[in-house]
Amino acid sequence: MDFKARATEILSKHLENWESDPTRMRSGYDYELSYAVMMKKFEKELLQLSVGHVPKSKNSKKNFKPDLEK
């Protein structure tokens, strides 16, 4: 699956979860807060998708070169 399709899939998953949450409609503050939280989660997953797997080891990170040809 290509990057654009995976990103669309991730966004639709987060939007569905956000839209089904009844607490977001209590007030304008809750609406805005829930939207900001949802977007932060989406952005984090999108960044992880674009970078790929990053090693946890400190020594492996030094030699890690991301595959930018995706």
C-alpha positions, 0 to 999 in steps of 0.5 A, spaced: 500 500 500 502 506 498 503 512 502 497 516 500 492 510 501 495 509 508 495 516 510 487 516 508 486 510 512 489 513 518 485 519 517 478 516 516 480 511 522 481 517 527 475 521 524 470 516 525 473 515 532 472 522 533 465 523 530 462 517 534 465 520 541 458 524 544 462 528 549 465 532 543 458 536 543 457 538 550 460 545 549 465 549 544 471 547 548 470 540 549 469 540 541 475 544 540 479 540 545 477 533 542 479 535 535 486 538 537 487 531 541 485 527 535 489 531 530 495 530 534 494 523 534 493 523 527 499 527 526 504 523 530 501 516 526 502 520 519 509 522 521 511 515 524 508 512 517 513 517 513 519 516 517 518 508 518 521 504 523 526 507 527 530 503 532 530 504 539 537 502 541 541 509 542 547 506 537 542 504 532 539 510 531 546 513 530 547 509 524 540 509 521 538 512 515 531 513 513 528 510 506 526 517 503 525 513 496 518 511 498 
